[in-house]
Amino acid sequence: MFRPNPLTIKANAELVLEVIDLSVRYQTRQGEVQAVEGVSFELGQGQSLGLVGESGCGKTSVANSLMGLLPENARLAGGQAGDAHGGSGQPVDAAAIRWGQLRAFRRQAQMIFQDPYESMNPRRTIYDTIAEPLAVQGIGSLMDRVDRVTEILTQVGLTPASSFLFRHPHELSGGQRQRVAIARALVIGPSFVVADEPTSMLDVSSRTGIMLLMQELAARLGIAYLYITHDLAVARYMCHRIAVMYLGKIIELAETEELLRNPLHPYTRALLSAVPVPDPTYRRDRPDIRGDLTLPIDPPARCRFYDRCPIGTDFCRDNPHPPMEERAAGHWVACYEA
């Protein structure tokens, strides 16, 4: 059903990212939308965490908060400016970061966007696109930047680099554009990168190349990835651990193979049961959940999944949302009945 995960978690990896009780709320005419509520996790150097869940569960709000794009409570700990492998820098609170601090913040945190067609200025050359972070950060002379852009283009597989420097985005394929987006994110040597579904807009052959490239660069440069995706097969191949989100809450978190072999939360089991199997003779039961996704507007204090849960009880209805509890080594779940 899935391609085996070749990744293993490195012991004692240096902490790069720590998220503590992250909450994101939007005020609308219908009420307060609790997009993210009480999310906590951490990432070490060279590690990757897959954030999975259906549309509207809060994955992108988590990513935007960590990048300082939302004024919410997230704490980013990483390397000193210019140190591509983390280090002993002081924690940076992404929620409280001010405009004058953003330039230093961007040296350690970057983002790869979902759509390689919309994330680039069509009037700028590939060189201008990749060199812009260097110019903003005041890194190197003009010739130094040309050399650095040439180097990073070679690292992402766009060779010979000289033939790509002065092209425009419309002259590249989707996979090539996404390689440019990866080069732009990595050119200043960040310690942490958010990858917001970077392969979802690409064809199958291009996806494979991009996934292999991101793994290779993470291993070589010690980059920590937060990988946002709907595809559990992609998450299995790309991520050391997987966190499952539902209506703004992380409801299960474990090492990738442990979570896929032994899902504890009924929502996680439903997600896995919905993964297509390339065998027309294979039959399995439909997910035993009911109803539709609950609106995240002023939700009740009880378990967010209660209205759809096949094993919910009166205790679940009458008590607050269950806390994350460690049921096995490194396997956390938020469910009273799991």
C-alpha positions as CSV (number, residue, x, y, z in Angstrom):
1,M,0.0,0.0,0.0
2,F,2.9,2.4,0.8
3,R,6.5,2.7,-0.3
4,P,8.7,1.8,2.7
5,N,10.1,4.7,4.6
6,P,13.9,4.8,4.4
7,L,14.2,7.4,7.1
8,T,15.4,6.9,10.7
9,I,15.4,9.4,13.5
10,K,18.9,10.5,14.6
11,A,19.4,10.1,18.4
12,N,20.1,13.4,20.3
13,A,19.5,15.6,17.3
14,E,19.9,19.3,18.2
15,L,16.6,21.1,18.7
16,V,15.7,23.4,15.8
17,L,12.0,24.0,16.3
18,E,9.8,23.9,19.3
19,V,6.1,24.8,19.1
20,I,4.3,25.3,22.4
21,D,0.5,25.6,22.6
22,L,0.1,27.3,19.2
23,S,-3.3,28.8,18.7
24,V,-4.7,30.7,15.6
25,R,-8.1,32.3,15.6
26,Y,-9.9,34.3,13.0
27,Q,-12.8,36.6,13.8
28,T,-15.7,36.3,11.3
29,R,-19.3,37.5,11.1
30,Q,-20.4,34.0,12.1
31,G,-18.2,33.9,15.1
32,E,-14.6,33.0,16.1
33,V,-12.9,30.4,14.0
34,Q,-10.5,28.4,16.0
35,A,-8.2,27.3,13.2
36,V,-5.5,26.0,15.4
37,E,-5.8,25.2,19.1
38,G,-3.1,24.1,21.6
39,V,-0.7,22.6,19.0
40,S,2.7,21.5,20.4
41,F,5.6,19.6,18.7
42,E,9.3,19.8,18.2
43,L,11.9,19.1,15.5
44,G,15.6,18.3,15.7
45,Q,18.3,19.1,13.1
46,G,17.8,17.0,10.0
47,Q,14.4,15.7,11.1
48,S,11.1,16.0,9.3
49,L,7.6,16.0,10.6
50,G,4.6,15.4,8.3
51,L,1.4,17.4,9.2
52,V,-1.6,15.6,7.6
53,G,-5.3,16.0,7.7
54,E,-8.2,17.0,5.5
55,S,-8.6,20.5,4.1
56,G,-9.5,23.1,6.7
57,C,-7.9,21.3,9.6
58,G,-5.4,24.1,10.2
59,K,-2.2,22.8,8.6
60,T,-1.4,25.9,6.6
61,S,-2.3,28.2,9.6
62,V,0.3,26.3,11.6
63,A,2.9,26.9,8.8
64,N,2.1,30.6,8.4
65,S,2.3,31.1,12.1
66,L,5.7,29.5,12.3
67,M,6.9,31.7,9.5
68,G,5.9,34.9,11.3
69,L,3.1,35.5,8.9
70,L,0.5,35.3,11.7
71,P,0.8,37.1,15.1
72,E,0.2,33.9,17.1
73,N,2.1,32.0,19.8
74,A,4.9,29.9,18.3
75,R,8.5,29.7,19.4
76,L,11.2,29.0,16.8
77,A,14.6,27.9,18.2
78,G,17.4,27.5,15.8
79,G,20.8,28.5,14.7
80,Q,22.5,31.9,14.8
81,A,22.3,34.0,11.6
82,G,24.2,32.3,8.8
83,D,24.7,28.9,10.5
84,A,23.1,26.4,8.2
85,H,23.3,23.6,10.8
86,G,21.5,25.1,13.7
87,G,23.6,26.0,16.7
88,S,23.2,27.5,20.1
89,G,21.3,30.6,19.1
90,Q,18.6,32.1,21.4
91,P,15.0,31.2,20.9
92,V,13.0,33.4,18.6
93,D,9.3,33.9,19.4
94,A,7.6,33.9,15.9
95,A,4.4,35.3,17.5
96,A,6.2,38.4,19.0
97,I,8.7,39.0,16.2
98,R,8.7,42.6,15.0
99,W,9.3,44.1,11.6
100,G,12.9,45.1,12.3
101,Q,13.7,41.5,13.4
102,L,12.3,39.8,10.3
103,R,15.5,39.9,8.3
104,A,17.5,38.0,10.9
105,F,14.5,35.6,11.4
106,R,14.4,34.8,7.7
107,R,18.0,33.6,7.8
108,Q,16.9,30.5,9.7
109,A,13.3,30.0,8.6
110,Q,12.1,29.7,4.9
111,M,9.1,28.3,3.1
112,I,8.5,26.3,-0.1
113,F,5.1,27.1,-1.4
114,Q,2.6,24.7,-3.0
115,D,2.2,26.2,-6.4
116,P,5.4,26.8,-8.4
117,Y,3.4,28.7,-11.0
118,E,2.0,31.3,-8.6
119,S,5.0,31.7,-6.2
120,M,7.3,33.4,-8.6
121,N,7.2,36.8,-10.3
122,P,6.9,36.0,-14.1
123,R,8.8,39.1,-15.0
124,R,11.9,38.2,-13.0
125,T,14.7,35.9,-14.2
126,I,15.6,32.7,-12.3
127,Y,18.8,34.5,-11.2
128,D,16.8,37.5,-9.8
129,T,14.3,35.1,-8.0
130,I,17.0,33.1,-6.3
131,A,19.4,36.0,-5.6
132,E,16.7,38.2,-4.0
133,P,17.2,36.6,-0.4
134,L,20.9,37.2,-0.7
135,A,20.3,40.8,-1.7
136,V,17.8,41.4,1.1
137,Q,20.2,39.9,3.7
138,G,23.1,41.9,2.3
139,I,25.1,38.7,1.6
140,G,28.1,38.9,-0.7
141,S,29.0,41.1,-3.6
142,L,27.3,40.8,-7.0
143,M,29.8,38.2,-8.2
144,D,29.5,36.3,-4.9
145,R,25.8,36.1,-5.5
146,V,26.2,34.9,-9.1
147,D,28.5,32.1,-7.8
148,R,26.1,31.2,-5.0
149,V,23.1,31.1,-7.3
150,T,25.1,28.9,-9.7
151,E,26.1,26.6,-6.9
152,I,22.5,26.2,-5.5
153,L,21.1,25.6,-9.0
154,T,23.6,22.8,-9.5
155,Q,22.7,21.3,-6.1
156,V,19.0,21.2,-7.0
157,G,19.7,19.5,-10.3
158,L,19.3,22.4,-12.8
159,T,22.4,21.9,-14.9
160,P,24.2,23.4,-16.5
161,A,23.3,26.3,-14.2
162,S,24.4,28.9,-16.8
163,S,21.6,27.9,-19.1
164,F,19.0,28.6,-16.4
165,L,20.2,31.8,-14.8
166,F,18.5,34.2,-17.2
167,R,15.4,32.3,-18.2
168,H,12.0,33.3,-17.0
169,P,9.5,31.0,-15.1
170,H,7.3,30.5,-18.1
171,E,10.3,28.8,-19.9
172,L,10.5,26.1,-17.3
173,S,8.4,23.0,-16.6
174,G,6.5,22.6,-13.3
175,G,9.2,20.3,-11.8
176,Q,12.0,22.8,-12.8
177,R,10.0,25.7,-11.3
178,Q,9.7,23.8,-8.0
179,R,13.4,23.1,-8.0
180,V,13.9,26.9,-8.4
181,A,11.6,27.4,-5.4
182,I,13.6,25.0,-3.4
183,A,16.8,26.8,-4.4
184,R,15.3,30.1,-3.4
185,A,14.4,28.7,0.1
186,L,17.8,27.2,0.7
187,V,20.2,29.8,-0.9
188,I,20.8,31.6,2.5
189,G,21.2,28.4,4.4
190,P,18.2,28.1,6.8
191,S,18.0,25.6,9.6
192,F,14.2,25.1,9.2
193,V,12.0,24.9,6.1
194,V,8.2,24.7,5.8
195,A,7.2,22.7,2.7
196,D,3.5,23.3,2.0
197,E,2.5,20.4,-0.2
198,P,5.5,21.0,-2.6
199,T,4.6,18.1,-4.9
200,S,0.8,18.3,-5.1
201,M,0.9,20.5,-8.3
202,L,3.3,18.2,-10.1
203,D,3.0,15.1,-12.2
204,V,4.0,11.8,-10.8
205,S,7.5,11.6,-12.4
206,S,8.3,15.1,-11.2
207,R,7.1,14.4,-7.7
208,T,9.5,11.5,-7.3
209,G,12.5,13.7,-8.3
210,I,11.5,16.5,-6.0
211,M,11.0,14.2,-3.0
212,L,14.4,12.5,-3.6
213,L,16.0,16.0,-3.9
214,M,14.5,17.3,-0.7
215,Q,15.7,14.2,1.2
216,E,19.2,14.5,-0.2
217,L,19.4,18.2,0.7
218,A,18.1,17.6,4.2
219,A,20.6,14.9,4.9
220,R,23.5,17.0,3.4
221,L,22.6,20.3,5.0
222,G,21.0,19.2,8.2
223,I,17.7,21.0,7.4
224,A,14.6,20.4,9.5
225,Y,11.4,20.1,7.4
226,L,7.8,20.6,8.4
227,Y,6.1,18.8,5.5
228,I,2.4,19.6,5.0
229,T,0.5,17.1,2.9
230,H,-2.8,15.3,2.3
231,D,-1.0,12.3,0.9
232,L,-0.1,9.6,3.6
233,A,2.1,7.8,1.1
234,V,4.2,10.9,0.5
235,A,4.3,11.6,4.3
236,R,5.5,8.0,4.8
237,Y,8.4,8.4,2.4
238,M,9.4,11.9,3.4
239,C,8.9,12.2,7.1
240,H,10.5,10.7,10.3
241,R,7.3,11.4,12.2
242,I,3.6,12.1,11.3
243,A,1.2,14.4,13.2
244,V,-2.5,14.0,12.3
245,M,-4.6,17.1,12.7
246,Y,-8.4,17.4,13.0
247,L,-10.2,20.7,13.4
248,G,-7.2,22.5,14.6
249,K,-6.0,19.9,17.0
250,I,-3.2,17.3,16.7
251,I,-5.0,14.1,17.7
252,E,-2.1,11.6,17.1
253,L,1.7,11.9,16.7
254,A,4.2,9.1,16.3
255,E,7.1,7.9,14.3
256,T,5.9,7.2,10.8
257,E,6.0,3.4,10.7
258,E,4.6,3.1,14.2
259,L,1.6,5.4,13.3
260,L,0.9,3.6,10.1
261,R,1.2,0.1,11.6
262,N,-0.6,0.8,14.8
263,P,-3.0,3.8,14.5
264,L,-4.8,4.4,17.8
265,H,-7.2,7.3,17.0
266,P,-10.4,6.4,15.1
267,Y,-9.8,9.4,12.8
268,T,-6.3,8.2,11.9
269,R,-7.7,4.7,11.2
270,A,-10.3,6.3,8.9
271,L,-7.7,8.2,7.0
272,L,-5.6,5.0,6.5
273,S,-8.7,3.1,5.4
274,A,-9.3,5.7,2.7
275,V,-5.9,5.3,1.0
276,P,-6.3,3.7,-2.4
277,V,-5.0,0.2,-2.9
278,P,-3.8,-0.6,-6.5
279,D,-5.5,-4.0,-6.5
280,P,-9.0,-4.2,-8.0
281,T,-9.7,-7.5,-6.2
282,Y,-9.0,-6.0,-2.7
283,R,-12.1,-5.2,-0.6
284,R,-12.2,-3.5,2.8
285,D,-14.8,-2.0,5.0
286,R,-15.8,1.7,4.6
287,P,-14.5,4.0,7.3
288,D,-16.9,3.8,10.3
289,I,-17.4,7.5,10.8
290,R,-20.6,9.5,10.4
291,G,-21.6,13.0,9.3
292,D,-19.4,15.8,7.8
293,L,-16.6,17.9,9.1
294,T,-17.8,20.1,11.9
295,L,-17.4,23.8,11.5
296,P,-14.6,25.2,13.6
297,I,-16.7,28.3,14.7
298,D,-17.0,28.4,18.5
299,P,-16.7,24.6,18.8
300,P,-17.8,23.0,22.1
301,A,-15.1,22.2,24.6
302,R,-15.5,18.4,24.2
303,C,-13.5,16.2,21.8
304,R,-13.5,17.8,18.3
305,F,-14.1,14.4,16.7
306,Y,-17.0,13.4,19.0
307,D,-19.8,14.2,16.5
308,R,-18.3,11.8,13.9
309,C,-16.6,9.2,16.2
310,P,-17.8,5.6,16.1
311,I,-16.5,4.9,19.6
312,G,-17.5,8.1,21.4
313,T,-19.2,7.7,24.8
314,D,-21.0,10.0,27.3
315,F,-17.7,10.5,29.0
316,C,-16.3,12.0,25.8
317,R,-19.4,14.2,25.4
318,D,-19.3,15.6,29.0
319,N,-15.5,16.2,29.3
320,P,-13.1,18.6,27.6
321,H,-11.1,17.6,24.6
322,P,-8.7,14.8,25.6
323,P,-5.1,15.8,26.2
324,M,-2.3,14.2,24.3
325,E,-1.1,11.1,26.2
326,E,1.9,8.9,25.4
327,R,0.4,5.3,25.0
328,A,3.7,3.8,23.7
329,A,7.3,5.1,23.4
330,G,7.0,8.3,21.3
331,H,3.3,7.5,20.3
332,W,1.0,10.2,21.5
333,V,-2.8,10.2,21.0
334,A,-5.7,12.5,22.2
335,C,-8.5,10.0,22.8
336,Y,-10.2,8.8,25.9
337,E,-11.3,5.5,24.4
338,A,-8.2,4.6,22.2
